[in-house]
Amino acid sequence: MSRYLAYPEIVFRDRELMLAALAQLGFAQVEEGEDLPLFGYHGDRRVETAALVVRRQHIGRWSNDLGFARSAQGYYPIVSDYDRETLLGGTFLSRLRVTYAERVVETVRTRLRGTVQRATEGSVVKLRVRY
Amino acid sequence: MPEVEFTIDTQTGELRMHIHGIAGPACDDVARLVKELTGEPGHEEATAEYRLRPSIHARTSTRIQSRGT
């Protein structure tokens, strides 16, 4: 049985941007509510609950539900250690953060009515918004 | 031209932001917008550029009306 780990240090402040980032990564079907239960791949109910849940049926055969709990700072992920290691080749959390960050930049660009220039230096992406 | 530079580390997903070309607290508006979307930063620092307060030149015009007596 894979245990769940919470990552309160990884916070997604904006619900809309987070849902969009999830959809971009292929997780468009998200259940929303309060204290939604999380289930493991056997269908076993776990003690953890979440406000946003991607059910395991939409992830993979051996996956567990993927949850996001709400805090005062925003939403933070609750991911099983199995999925943390296997989802998107073990890059799920970092890719979600990158995708979310790019959507933050796009939102800022739109609100400032600016233009964006993109440059990549190794593993670092620089986005300059001018307005 | 004002510029907001974002740096994203694709290995970790860490996001950094640097605001250029806006002297004084006017850049707070941009910082506030980003914080709305990202939450409070782990580290925040005002640069020397921030501390340059824009000078304000007040212009007063006085209109003198002649009264017909």
N, CA and C atoms of all chains as a GROMACS GRO file, in nm:
protein
  600
    1MET      N    1   0.085  -0.119   0.000
    1MET     CA    2   0.000   0.000   0.000
    1MET      C    3   0.089   0.124   0.000
    2SER      N    4   0.055   0.214  -0.088
    2SER     CA    5   0.132   0.338  -0.099
    2SER      C    6   0.076   0.441  -0.001
    3ARG      N    7   0.166   0.508   0.069
    3ARG     CA    8   0.116   0.607   0.165
    3ARG      C    9   0.110   0.744   0.098
    4TYR      N   10   0.021   0.827   0.155
    4TYR     CA   11   0.006   0.961   0.103
    4TYR      C   12   0.100   1.056   0.174
    5LEU      N   13   0.152   1.151   0.097
    5LEU     CA   14   0.235   1.256   0.155
    5LEU      C   15   0.176   1.390   0.116
    6ALA      N   16   0.170   1.481   0.212
    6ALA     CA   17   0.122   1.617   0.185
    6ALA      C   18   0.242   1.708   0.162
    7TYR      N   19   0.226   1.804   0.074
    7TYR     CA   20   0.335   1.898   0.043
    7TYR      C   21   0.287   2.042   0.067
    8PRO      N   22   0.271   2.081   0.194
    8PRO     CA   23   0.217   2.215   0.222
    8PRO      C   24   0.308   2.329   0.176
    9GLU      N   25   0.435   2.295   0.148
    9GLU     CA   26   0.527   2.400   0.101
    9GLU      C   27   0.506   2.431  -0.048
   10ILE      N   28   0.436   2.340  -0.117
   10ILE     CA   29   0.406   2.365  -0.258
   10ILE      C   30   0.262   2.415  -0.265
   11VAL      N   31   0.248   2.544  -0.285
   11VAL     CA   32   0.114   2.603  -0.277
   11VAL      C   33   0.075   2.663  -0.412
   12PHE      N   34  -0.047   2.632  -0.452
   12PHE     CA   35  -0.104   2.692  -0.573
   12PHE      C   36  -0.214   2.785  -0.527
   13ARG      N   37  -0.186   2.912  -0.537
   13ARG     CA   38  -0.274   3.013  -0.478
   13ARG      C   39  -0.408   3.025  -0.550
   14ASP      N   40  -0.401   3.021  -0.683
   14ASP     CA   41  -0.520   3.051  -0.763
   14ASP      C   42  -0.584   2.922  -0.817
   15ARG      N   43  -0.708   2.902  -0.782
   15ARG     CA   44  -0.779   2.780  -0.820
   15ARG      C   45  -0.789   2.765  -0.972
   16GLU      N   46  -0.828   2.873  -1.039
   16GLU     CA   47  -0.846   2.867  -1.184
   16GLU      C   48  -0.717   2.830  -1.256
   17LEU      N   49  -0.608   2.894  -1.213
   17LEU     CA   50  -0.480   2.866  -1.278
   17LEU      C   51  -0.436   2.723  -1.250
   18MET      N   52  -0.466   2.676  -1.129
   18MET     CA   53  -0.424   2.540  -1.096
   18MET      C   54  -0.503   2.437  -1.176
   19LEU      N   55  -0.634   2.460  -1.189
   19LEU     CA   56  -0.716   2.368  -1.269
   19LEU      C   57  -0.670   2.368  -1.416
   20ALA      N   58  -0.636   2.488  -1.464
   20ALA     CA   59  -0.588   2.498  -1.603
   20ALA      C   60  -0.455   2.425  -1.618
   21ALA      N   61  -0.367   2.439  -1.520
   21ALA     CA   62  -0.238   2.371  -1.526
   21ALA      C   63  -0.256   2.219  -1.522
   22LEU      N   64  -0.346   2.173  -1.438
   22LEU     CA   65  -0.375   2.029  -1.431
   22LEU      C   66  -0.429   1.978  -1.565
   23ALA      N   67  -0.521   2.055  -1.623
   23ALA     CA   68  -0.580   2.014  -1.752
   23ALA      C   69  -0.471   2.009  -1.859
   24GLN      N   70  -0.380   2.105  -1.856
   24GLN     CA   71  -0.272   2.108  -1.955
   24GLN      C   72  -0.184   1.983  -1.944
   25LEU      N   73  -0.172   1.932  -1.824
   25LEU     CA   74  -0.090   1.812  -1.804
   25LEU      C   75  -0.169   1.682  -1.826
   26GLY      N   76  -0.297   1.698  -1.864
   26GLY     CA   77  -0.378   1.581  -1.896
   26GLY      C   78  -0.472   1.536  -1.786
   27PHE      N   79  -0.488   1.620  -1.685
   27PHE     CA   80  -0.578   1.584  -1.574
   27PHE      C   81  -0.692   1.685  -1.569
   28ALA      N   82  -0.780   1.672  -1.666
   28ALA     CA   83  -0.887   1.771  -1.681
   28ALA      C   84  -1.008   1.740  -1.593
   29GLN      N   85  -1.023   1.614  -1.556
   29GLN     CA   86  -1.141   1.578  -1.477
   29GLN      C   87  -1.108   1.585  -1.329
   30VAL      N   88  -1.160   1.689  -1.267
   30VAL     CA   89  -1.129   1.716  -1.126
   30VAL      C   90  -1.258   1.726  -1.048
   31GLU      N   91  -1.264   1.655  -0.939
   31GLU     CA   92  -1.381   1.661  -0.851
   31GLU      C   93  -1.357   1.770  -0.747
   32GLU      N   94  -1.458   1.852  -0.724
   32GLU     CA   95  -1.443   1.961  -0.628
   32GLU      C   96  -1.544   1.948  -0.516
   33GLY      N   97  -1.502   1.982  -0.396
   33GLY     CA   98  -1.592   1.976  -0.283
   33GLY      C   99  -1.518   2.006  -0.154
   34GLU      N  100  -1.579   1.965  -0.044
   34GLU     CA  101  -1.512   1.985   0.085
   34GLU      C  102  -1.486   1.850   0.149
   35ASP      N  103  -1.369   1.833   0.199
   35ASP     CA  104  -1.331   1.708   0.265
   35ASP      C  105  -1.366   1.584   0.182
   36LEU      N  106  -1.331   1.590   0.057
   36LEU     CA  107  -1.356   1.474  -0.030
   36LEU      C  108  -1.261   1.362   0.010
   37PRO      N  109  -1.313   1.240   0.021
   37PRO     CA  110  -1.224   1.129   0.059
   37PRO      C  111  -1.129   1.091  -0.054
   38LEU      N  112  -1.014   1.041  -0.016
   38LEU     CA  113  -0.917   0.991  -0.114
   38LEU      C  114  -0.914   0.839  -0.106
   39PHE      N  115  -0.907   0.775  -0.221
   39PHE     CA  116  -0.906   0.630  -0.226
   39PHE      C  117  -0.776   0.581  -0.291
   40GLY      N  118  -0.726   0.471  -0.236
   40GLY     CA  119  -0.607   0.407  -0.292
   40GLY      C  120  -0.644   0.320  -0.410
   41TYR      N  121  -0.546   0.261  -0.475
   41TYR     CA  122  -0.573   0.188  -0.599
   41TYR      C  123  -0.655   0.062  -0.578
   42HIS      N  124  -0.662   0.013  -0.454
   42HIS     CA  125  -0.749  -0.102  -0.423
   42HIS      C  126  -0.892  -0.058  -0.398
   43GLY      N  127  -0.914   0.074  -0.398
   43GLY     CA  128  -1.046   0.126  -0.361
   43GLY      C  129  -1.058   0.147  -0.211
   44ASP      N  130  -0.949   0.137  -0.143
   44ASP     CA  131  -0.947   0.155   0.003
   44ASP      C  132  -0.949   0.303   0.037
   45ARG      N  133  -1.041   0.340   0.126
   45ARG     CA  134  -1.052   0.480   0.165
   45ARG      C  135  -0.940   0.518   0.262
   46ARG      N  136  -0.876   0.629   0.233
   46ARG     CA  137  -0.766   0.676   0.317
   46ARG      C  138  -0.816   0.781   0.415
   47VAL      N  139  -0.735   0.810   0.512
   47VAL     CA  140  -0.776   0.908   0.613
   47VAL      C  141  -0.767   1.051   0.559
   48GLU      N  142  -0.685   1.071   0.458
   48GLU     CA  143  -0.667   1.206   0.404
   48GLU      C  144  -0.790   1.250   0.324
   49THR      N  145  -0.818   1.378   0.329
   49THR     CA  146  -0.927   1.434   0.248
   49THR      C  147  -0.871   1.554   0.170
   50ALA      N  148  -0.948   1.597   0.071
   50ALA     CA  149  -0.900   1.707  -0.012
   50ALA      C  150  -1.018   1.788  -0.067
   51ALA      N  151  -0.987   1.906  -0.118
   51ALA     CA  152  -1.089   1.993  -0.176
   51ALA      C  153  -1.100   1.973  -0.328
   52LEU      N  154  -0.990   1.928  -0.388
   52LEU     CA  155  -0.987   1.898  -0.530
   52LEU      C  156  -0.926   1.758  -0.545
   53VAL      N  157  -0.992   1.676  -0.624
   53VAL     CA  158  -0.942   1.538  -0.638
   53VAL      C  159  -0.945   1.495  -0.785
   54VAL      N  160  -0.834   1.439  -0.829
   54VAL     CA  161  -0.831   1.368  -0.958
   54VAL      C  162  -0.840   1.220  -0.922
   55ARG      N  163  -0.949   1.157  -0.962
   55ARG     CA  164  -0.969   1.016  -0.925
   55ARG      C  165  -0.871   0.926  -1.002
   56ARG      N  166  -0.835   0.820  -0.937
   56ARG     CA  167  -0.732   0.730  -0.990
   56ARG      C  168  -0.770   0.672  -1.126
   57GLN      N  169  -0.904   0.661  -1.152
   57GLN     CA  170  -0.948   0.608  -1.282
   57GLN      C  171  -0.900   0.696  -1.397
   58HIS      N  172  -0.874   0.825  -1.367
   58HIS     CA  173  -0.830   0.917  -1.473
   58HIS      C  174  -0.678   0.932  -1.476
   59ILE      N  175  -0.612   0.852  -1.393
   59ILE     CA  176  -0.466   0.866  -1.386
   59ILE      C  177  -0.397   0.743  -1.444
   60GLY      N  178  -0.415   0.632  -1.378
   60GLY     CA  179  -0.349   0.510  -1.425
   60GLY      C  180  -0.394   0.391  -1.343
   61ARG      N  181  -0.369   0.274  -1.396
   61ARG     CA  182  -0.420   0.151  -1.335
   61ARG      C  183  -0.374   0.132  -1.191
   62TRP      N  184  -0.250   0.164  -1.164
   62TRP     CA  185  -0.194   0.139  -1.032
   62TRP      C  186  -0.192   0.265  -0.945
   63SER      N  187  -0.249   0.371  -0.999
   63SER     CA  188  -0.243   0.499  -0.927
   63SER      C  189  -0.346   0.508  -0.816
   64ASN      N  190  -0.320   0.601  -0.727
   64ASN     CA  191  -0.413   0.635  -0.620
   64ASN      C  192  -0.474   0.771  -0.654
   65ASP      N  193  -0.583   0.808  -0.584
   65ASP     CA  194  -0.639   0.940  -0.608
   65ASP      C  195  -0.534   1.045  -0.578
   66LEU      N  196  -0.547   1.153  -0.653
   66LEU     CA  197  -0.454   1.265  -0.638
   66LEU      C  198  -0.535   1.380  -0.578
   67GLY      N  199  -0.490   1.432  -0.466
   67GLY     CA  200  -0.569   1.534  -0.398
   67GLY      C  201  -0.499   1.667  -0.383
   68PHE      N  202  -0.580   1.771  -0.363
   68PHE     CA  203  -0.526   1.904  -0.329
   68PHE      C  204  -0.610   1.957  -0.215
   69ALA      N  205  -0.545   1.978  -0.104
   69ALA     CA  206  -0.615   2.030   0.014
   69ALA      C  207  -0.608   2.182   0.014
   70ARG      N  208  -0.707   2.243   0.076
   70ARG     CA  209  -0.710   2.390   0.078
   70ARG      C  210  -0.657   2.440   0.212
   71SER      N  211  -0.573   2.541   0.203
   71SER     CA  212  -0.525   2.609   0.324
   71SER      C  213  -0.546   2.759   0.304
   72ALA      N  214  -0.511   2.837   0.402
   72ALA     CA  215  -0.525   2.983   0.390
   72ALA      C  216  -0.438   3.036   0.277
   73GLN      N  217  -0.330   2.966   0.247
   73GLN     CA  218  -0.236   3.014   0.145
   73GLN      C  219  -0.276   2.970   0.003
   74GLY      N  220  -0.359   2.867  -0.006
   74GLY     CA  221  -0.397   2.815  -0.137
   74GLY      C  222  -0.417   2.664  -0.131
   75TYR      N  223  -0.392   2.599  -0.244
   75TYR     CA  224  -0.408   2.454  -0.251
   75TYR      C  225  -0.271   2.386  -0.249
   76TYR      N  226  -0.260   2.280  -0.172
   76TYR     CA  227  -0.133   2.207  -0.172
   76TYR      C  228  -0.160   2.058  -0.201
   77PRO      N  229  -0.066   1.995  -0.269
   77PRO     CA  230  -0.090   1.857  -0.314
   77PRO      C  231  -0.077   1.752  -0.205
   78ILE      N  232  -0.161   1.650  -0.219
   78ILE     CA  233  -0.150   1.529  -0.137
   78ILE      C  234  -0.136   1.414  -0.237
   79VAL      N  235  -0.019   1.361  -0.245
   79VAL     CA  236   0.014   1.263  -0.349
   79VAL      C  237   0.072   1.138  -0.284
   80SER      N  238   0.032   1.023  -0.333
   80SER     CA  239   0.091   0.900  -0.278
   80SER      C  240   0.236   0.891  -0.322
   81ASP      N  241   0.315   0.822  -0.243
   81ASP     CA  242   0.457   0.813  -0.281
   81ASP      C  243   0.473   0.736  -0.412
   82TYR      N  244   0.381   0.642  -0.439
   82TYR     CA  245   0.387   0.570  -0.567
   82TYR      C  246   0.371   0.668  -0.684
   83ASP      N  247   0.267   0.751  -0.675
   83ASP     CA  248   0.241   0.845  -0.786
   83ASP      C  249   0.349   0.952  -0.795
   84ARG      N  250   0.401   0.993  -0.681
   84ARG     CA  251   0.508   1.094  -0.684
   84ARG      C  252   0.627   1.041  -0.764
   85GLU      N  253   0.651   0.911  -0.751
   85GLU     CA  254   0.767   0.852  -0.819
   85GLU      C  255   0.739   0.812  -0.964
   86THR      N  256   0.611   0.791  -0.997
   86THR     CA  257   0.582   0.737  -1.131
   86THR      C  258   0.505   0.832  -1.223
   87LEU      N  259   0.424   0.922  -1.165
   87LEU     CA  260   0.339   1.007  -1.248
   87LEU      C  261   0.425   1.100  -1.334
   88LEU      N  262   0.399   1.100  -1.464
   88LEU     CA  263   0.480   1.177  -1.562
   88LEU      C  264   0.629   1.150  -1.541
   89GLY      N  265   0.659   1.026  -1.521
   89GLY     CA  266   0.799   0.987  -1.505
   89GLY      C  267   0.862   1.041  -1.378
   90GLY      N  268   0.779   1.064  -1.279
   90GLY     CA  269   0.831   1.114  -1.151
   90GLY      C  270   0.846   1.265  -1.147
   91THR      N  271   0.797   1.333  -1.253
   91THR     CA  272   0.814   1.479  -1.260
   91THR      C  273   0.683   1.553  -1.236
   92PHE      N  274   0.581   1.483  -1.191
   92PHE     CA  275   0.449   1.547  -1.184
   92PHE      C  276   0.450   1.678  -1.105
   93LEU      N  277   0.502   1.676  -0.984
   93LEU     CA  278   0.496   1.796  -0.900
   93LEU      C  279   0.575   1.912  -0.961
   94SER      N  280   0.694   1.884  -1.010
   94SER     CA  281   0.773   1.994  -1.068
   94SER      C  282   0.708   2.044  -1.197
   95ARG      N  283   0.654   1.955  -1.276
   95ARG     CA  284   0.588   1.999  -1.401
   95ARG      C  285   0.462   2.077  -1.372
   96LEU      N  286   0.391   2.037  -1.268
   96LEU     CA  287   0.272   2.114  -1.231
   96LEU      C  288   0.312   2.255  -1.186
   97ARG      N  289   0.419   2.264  -1.111
   97ARG     CA  290   0.467   2.396  -1.066
   97ARG      C  291   0.512   2.482  -1.186
   98VAL      N  292   0.583   2.419  -1.280
   98VAL     CA  293   0.629   2.493  -1.398
   98VAL      C  294   0.510   2.541  -1.480
   99THR      N  295   0.414   2.451  -1.502
   99THR     CA  296   0.297   2.486  -1.583
   99THR      C  297   0.217   2.596  -1.515
  100TYR      N  298   0.203   2.585  -1.384
  100TYR     CA  299   0.131   2.688  -1.308
  100TYR      C  300   0.206   2.822  -1.319
  101ALA      N  301   0.338   2.818  -1.303
  101ALA     CA  302   0.418   2.941  -1.309
  101ALA      C  303   0.404   3.008  -1.446
  102GLU      N  304   0.402   2.928  -1.552
  102GLU     CA  305   0.389   2.986  -1.686
  102GLU      C  306   0.252   3.051  -1.702
  103ARG      N  307   0.152   2.994  -1.638
  103ARG     CA  308   0.019   3.055  -1.644
  103ARG      C  309   0.013   3.184  -1.561
  104VAL      N  310   0.090   3.187  -1.454
  104VAL     CA  311   0.101   3.312  -1.376
  104VAL      C  312   0.158   3.422  -1.466
  105VAL      N  313   0.265   3.389  -1.538
  105VAL     CA  314   0.329   3.487  -1.626
  105VAL      C  315   0.231   3.534  -1.733
  106GLU      N  316   0.158   3.442  -1.791
  106GLU     CA  317   0.063   3.478  -1.896
  106GLU      C  318  -0.048   3.568  -1.841
  107THR      N  319  -0.092   3.538  -1.720
  107THR     CA  320  -0.196   3.622  -1.657
  107THR      C  321  -0.143   3.762  -1.630
  108VAL      N  322  -0.019   3.772  -1.582
  108VAL     CA  323   0.042   3.903  -1.557
  108VAL      C  324   0.056   3.979  -1.690
  109ARG      N  325   0.102   3.910  -1.792
  109ARG     CA  326   0.117   3.974  -1.923
  109ARG      C  327  -0.016   4.029  -1.972
  110THR      N  328  -0.121   3.949  -1.958
  110THR     CA  329  -0.252   3.993  -2.004
  110THR      C  330  -0.300   4.115  -1.925
  111ARG      N  331  -0.286   4.109  -1.793
  111ARG     CA  332  -0.337   4.219  -1.710
  111ARG      C  333  -0.258   4.348  -1.733
  112LEU      N  334  -0.128   4.335  -1.760
  112LEU     CA  335  -0.046   4.454  -1.785
  112LEU      C  336  -0.050   4.496  -1.932
  113ARG      N  337  -0.120   4.418  -2.012
  113ARG     CA  338  -0.129   4.443  -2.157
  113ARG      C  339   0.012   4.455  -2.217
  114GLY      N  340   0.094   4.361  -2.180
  114GLY     CA  341   0.233   4.366  -2.224
  114GLY      C  342   0.265   4.260  -2.327
  115THR      N  343   0.394   4.248  -2.354
  115THR     CA  344   0.443   4.145  -2.444
  115THR      C  345   0.542   4.059  -2.365
  116VAL      N  346   0.563   3.939  -2.411
  116VAL     CA  347   0.653   3.850  -2.338
  116VAL      C  348   0.763   3.799  -2.431
  117GLN      N  349   0.884   3.795  -2.377
  117GLN     CA  350   0.998   3.738  -2.449
  117GLN      C  351   1.045   3.618  -2.369
  118ARG      N  352   1.071   3.510  -2.440
  118ARG     CA  353   1.108   3.386  -2.371
  118ARG      C  354   1.250   3.346  -2.410
  119ALA      N  355   1.328   3.306  -2.312
  119ALA     CA  356   1.463   3.257  -2.340
  119ALA      C  357   1.490   3.139  -2.247
  120THR      N  358   1.558   3.040  -2.298
  120THR     CA  359   1.591   2.922  -2.217
  120THR      C  360   1.742   2.914  -2.200
  121GLU      N  361   1.783   2.899  -2.075
  121GLU     CA  362   1.926   2.883  -2.045
  121GLU      C  363   1.941   2.756  -1.961
  122GLY      N  364   1.973   2.648  -2.027
  122GLY     CA  365   1.981   2.520  -1.957
  122GLY      C  366   1.845   2.479  -1.904
  123SER      N  367   1.834   2.459  -1.775
  123SER     CA  368   1.706   2.417  -1.719
  123SER      C  369   1.624   2.536  -1.670
  124VAL      N  370   1.674   2.656  -1.700
  124VAL     CA  371   1.605   2.776  -1.652
  124VAL      C  372   1.537   2.847  -1.769
  125VAL      N  373   1.411   2.881  -1.749
  125VAL     CA  374   1.336   2.957  -1.849
  125VAL      C  375   1.319   3.099  -1.798
  126LYS      N  376   1.358   3.196  -1.883
  126LYS     CA  377   1.339   3.337  -1.845
  126LYS      C  378   1.229   3.397  -1.932
  127LEU      N  379   1.133   3.458  -1.865
  127LEU     CA  380   1.022   3.520  -1.936
  127LEU      C  381   1.019   3.666  -1.895
  128ARG      N  382   1.036   3.753  -1.995
  128ARG     CA  383   1.037   3.898  -1.966
  128ARG      C  384   0.908   3.959  -2.017
  129VAL      N  385   0.834   4.016  -1.924
  129VAL     CA  386   0.709   4.084  -1.961
  129VAL      C  387   0.737   4.233  -1.965
  130ARG      N  388   0.719   4.294  -2.082
  130ARG     CA  389   0.738   4.438  -2.097
  130ARG      C  390   0.602   4.502  -2.123
  131TYR      N  391   0.586   4.618  -2.063
  131TYR     CA  392   0.456   4.685  -2.082
  131TYR      C  393   0.472   4.836  -2.078
  132MET      N  394   1.147   5.121  -2.050
  132MET     CA  395   1.020   5.047  -2.048
  132MET      C  396   1.019   4.951  -1.927
  133PRO      N  397   0.913   4.956  -1.846
  133PRO     CA  398   0.909   4.864  -1.731
  133PRO      C  399   0.910   4.718  -1.775
  134GLU      N  400   0.973   4.637  -1.695
  134GLU     CA  401   0.986   4.496  -1.730
  134GLU      C  402   0.975   4.411  -1.603
  135VAL      N  403   0.900   4.304  -1.616
  135VAL     CA  404   0.893   4.205  -1.507
  135VAL      C  405   0.962   4.080  -1.557
  136GLU      N  406   1.070   4.044  -1.492
  136GLU     CA  407   1.145   3.926  -1.536
  136GLU      C  408   1.112   3.808  -1.446
  137PHE      N  409   1.062   3.703  -1.506
  137PHE     CA  410   1.032   3.579  -1.433
  137PHE      C  411   1.137   3.475  -1.468
  138THR      N  412   1.180   3.403  -1.370
  138THR     CA  413   1.273   3.293  -1.392
  138THR      C  414   1.210   3.166  -1.335
  139ILE      N  415   1.196   3.067  -1.419
  139ILE     CA  416   1.137   2.940  -1.376
  139ILE      C  417   1.242   2.831  -1.386
  140ASP      N  418   1.268   2.765  -1.276
  140ASP     CA  419   1.359   2.650  -1.277
  140ASP      C  420   1.276   2.527  -1.314
  141THR      N  421   1.300   2.473  -1.432
  141THR     CA  422   1.216   2.362  -1.479
  141THR      C  423   1.245   2.230  -1.406
  142GLN      N  424   1.356   2.226  -1.333
  142GLN     CA  425   1.385   2.105  -1.254
  142GLN      C  426   1.298   2.100  -1.129
  143THR      N  427   1.279   2.216  -1.069
  143THR     CA  428   1.208   2.220  -0.941
  143THR      C  429   1.072   2.289  -0.950
  144GLY      N  430   1.056   2.373  -1.052
  144GLY     CA  431   0.932   2.451  -1.064
  144GLY      C  432   0.937   2.581  -0.987
  145GLU      N  433   1.054   2.613  -0.930
  145GLU     CA  434   1.065   2.736  -0.851
  145GLU      C  435   1.053   2.859  -0.941
  146LEU      N  436   0.978   2.956  -0.893
  146LEU     CA  437   0.954   3.079  -0.968
  146LEU      C  438   1.017   3.197  -0.896
  147ARG      N  439   1.094   3.276  -0.971
  147ARG     CA  440   1.151   3.400  -0.916
  147ARG      C  441   1.104   3.515  -1.002
  148MET      N  442   1.095   3.632  -0.940
  148MET     CA  443   1.049   3.748  -1.015
  148MET      C  444   1.135   3.868  -0.981
  149HIS      N  445   1.165   3.949  -1.080
  149HIS     CA  446   1.242   4.071  -1.060
  149HIS      C  447   1.175   4.180  -1.142
  150ILE      N  448   1.145   4.290  -1.076
  150ILE     CA  449   1.081   4.401  -1.146
  150ILE      C  450   1.186   4.506  -1.178
  151HIS      N  451   1.195   4.544  -1.305
  151HIS     CA  452   1.293   4.645  -1.349
  151HIS      C  453   1.219   4.768  -1.401
  152GLY      N  454   1.286   4.880  -1.389
  152GLY     CA  455   1.240   5.000  -1.458
  152GLY      C  456   1.125   5.074  -1.394
  153ILE      N  457   1.094   5.038  -1.272
  153ILE     CA  458   0.988   5.112  -1.202
  153ILE      C  459   1.049   5.162  -1.071
  154ALA      N  460   1.072   5.290  -1.065
  154ALA     CA  461   1.129   5.347  -0.942
  154ALA      C  462   1.017   5.370  -0.841
  155GLY      N  463   1.048   5.337  -0.718
  155GLY     CA  464   0.953   5.366  -0.611
  155GLY      C  465   0.845   5.262  -0.595
  156PRO      N  466   0.756   5.287  -0.502
  156PRO     CA  467   0.654   5.188  -0.466
  156PRO      C  468   0.553   5.158  -0.576
  157ALA      N  469   0.564   5.225  -0.690
  157ALA     CA  470   0.473   5.192  -0.800
  157ALA      C  471   0.487   5.045  -0.838
  158CYS      N  472   0.605   4.990  -0.812
  158CYS     CA  473   0.623   4.848  -0.848
  158CYS      C  474   0.549   4.757  -0.750
  159ASP      N  475   0.502   4.814  -0.639
  159ASP     CA  476   0.422   4.734  -0.544
  159ASP      C  477   0.295   4.682  -0.611
  160ASP      N  478   0.240   4.761  -0.702
  160ASP     CA  479   0.117   4.717  -0.770
  160ASP      C  480   0.142   4.589  -0.849
  161VAL      N  481   0.257   4.584  -0.916
  161VAL     CA  482   0.291   4.464  -0.994
  161VAL      C  483   0.318   4.348  -0.899
  162ALA      N  484   0.392   4.377  -0.791
  162ALA     CA  485   0.423   4.272  -0.693
  162ALA      C  486   0.294   4.218  -0.632
  163ARG      N  487   0.198   4.308  -0.606
  163ARG     CA  488   0.071   4.265  -0.547
  163ARG      C  489  -0.004   4.172  -0.642
  164LEU      N  490  -0.001   4.207  -0.769
  164LEU     CA  491  -0.068   4.124  -0.870
  164LEU      C  492  -0.008   3.984  -0.872
  165VAL      N  493   0.124   3.976  -0.868
  165VAL     CA  494   0.190   3.845  -0.871
  165VAL      C  495   0.159   3.767  -0.742
  166LYS      N  496   0.159   3.838  -0.629
  166LYS     CA  497   0.129   3.769  -0.502
  166LYS      C  498  -0.013   3.714  -0.499
  167GLU      N  499  -0.105   3.784  -0.566
  167GLU     CA  500  -0.243   3.734  -0.575
  167GLU      C  501  -0.246   3.595  -0.637
  168LEU      N  502  -0.153   3.572  -0.728
  168LEU     CA  503  -0.152   3.446  -0.804
  168LEU      C  504  -0.059   3.342  -0.746
  169THR      N  505   0.042   3.387  -0.673
  169THR     CA  506   0.142   3.292  -0.624
  169THR      C  507   0.144   3.279  -0.471
  170GLY      N  508   0.084   3.374  -0.402
  170GLY     CA  509   0.094   3.373  -0.257
  170GLY      C  510   0.216   3.451  -0.212
  171GLU      N  511   0.236   3.456  -0.083
  171GLU     CA  512   0.350   3.531  -0.028
  171GLU      C  513   0.480   3.462  -0.066
  172PRO      N  514   0.578   3.539  -0.108
  172PRO     CA  515   0.705   3.477  -0.148
  172PRO      C  516   0.786   3.429  -0.028
  173GLY      N  517   0.871   3.333  -0.053
  173GLY     CA  518   0.960   3.286   0.053
  173GLY      C  519   1.063   3.390   0.087
  174HIS      N  520   1.097   3.473  -0.012
  174HIS     CA  521   1.198   3.577   0.008
  174HIS      C  522   1.158   3.698  -0.076
  175GLU      N  523   1.170   3.814  -0.017
  175GLU     CA  524   1.134   3.936  -0.089
  175GLU      C  525   1.234   4.045  -0.053
  176GLU      N  526   1.280   4.116  -0.152
  176GLU     CA  527   1.381   4.218  -0.125
  176GLU      C  528   1.359   4.339  -0.215
  177ALA      N  529   1.363   4.457  -0.156
  177ALA     CA  530   1.352   4.580  -0.236
  177ALA      C  531   1.491   4.614  -0.289
  178THR      N  532   1.500   4.635  -0.419
  178THR     CA  533   1.631   4.668  -0.478
  178THR      C  534   1.657   4.818  -0.465
  179ALA      N  535   1.780   4.856  -0.503
  179ALA     CA  536   1.815   4.998  -0.499
  179ALA      C  537   1.722   5.078  -0.589
  180GLU      N  538   1.683   5.016  -0.699
  180GLU     CA  539   1.594   5.083  -0.794
  180GLU      C  540   1.460   5.115  -0.727
  181TYR      N  541   1.415   5.024  -0.644
  181TYR     CA  542   1.288   5.044  -0.574
  181TYR      C  543   1.296   5.169  -0.486
  182ARG      N  544   1.412   5.188  -0.424
  182ARG     CA  545   1.425   5.296  -0.326
  182ARG      C  546   1.434   5.434  -0.391
  183LEU      N  547   1.449   5.436  -0.522
  183LEU     CA  548   1.448   5.564  -0.593
  183LEU      C  549   1.304   5.613  -0.599
  184ARG      N  550   1.276   5.712  -0.521
  184ARG     CA  551   1.139   5.764  -0.521
  184ARG      C  552   1.120   5.857  -0.641
  185PRO      N  553   1.014   5.842  -0.712
  185PRO     CA  554   0.992   5.934  -0.822
  185PRO      C  555   0.964   6.074  -0.769
  186SER      N  556   1.023   6.174  -0.836
  186SER     CA  557   0.997   6.310  -0.790
  186SER      C  558   0.865   6.359  -0.849
  187ILE      N  559   0.793   6.428  -0.768
  187ILE     CA  560   0.662   6.476  -0.811
  187ILE      C  561   0.667   6.627  -0.822
  188HIS      N  562   0.635   6.676  -0.936
  188HIS     CA  563   0.633   6.821  -0.957
  188HIS      C  564   0.488   6.866  -0.959
  189ALA      N  565   0.450   6.935  -0.855
  189ALA     CA  566   0.312   6.984  -0.850
  189ALA      C  567   0.300   7.108  -0.937
  190ARG      N  568   0.198   7.114  -1.013
  190ARG     CA  569   0.178   7.230  -1.098
  190ARG      C  570   0.044   7.293  -1.063
  191THR      N  571   0.050   7.415  -1.029
  191THR     CA  572  -0.073   7.483  -0.991
  191THR      C  573  -0.101   7.596  -1.089
  192SER      N  574  -0.216   7.598  -1.138
  192SER     CA  575  -0.249   7.711  -1.226
  192SER      C  576  -0.358   7.794  -1.158
  193THR      N  577  -0.340   7.918  -1.168
  193THR     CA  578  -0.436   8.008  -1.105
  193THR      C  579  -0.506   8.089  -1.213
  194ARG      N  580  -0.629   8.086  -1.207
  194ARG     CA  581  -0.704   8.162  -1.306
  194ARG      C  582  -0.757   8.290  -1.240
  195ILE      N  583  -0.725   8.399  -1.299
  195ILE     CA  584  -0.771   8.526  -1.244
  195ILE      C  585  -0.882   8.578  -1.333
  196GLN      N  586  -0.990   8.595  -1.272
  196GLN     CA  587  -1.104   8.646  -1.349
  196GLN      C  588  -1.124   8.794  -1.315
  197SER      N  589  -1.140   8.869  -1.416
  197SER     CA  590  -1.168   9.010  -1.390
  197SER      C  591  -1.318   9.030  -1.370
  198ARG      N  592  -1.347   9.103  -1.271
  198ARG     CA  593  -1.488   9.129  -1.244
  198ARG      C  594  -1.528   9.263  -1.308
  199GLY      N  595  -1.630   9.258  -1.373
  199GLY     CA  596  -1.680   9.383  -1.428
  199GLY      C  597  -1.747   9.464  -1.319
  200THR      N  598  -1.702   9.581  -1.296
  200THR     CA  599  -1.763   9.661  -1.191
  200THR      C  600  -1.837   9.778  -1.250
   0.00000   0.00000   0.00000
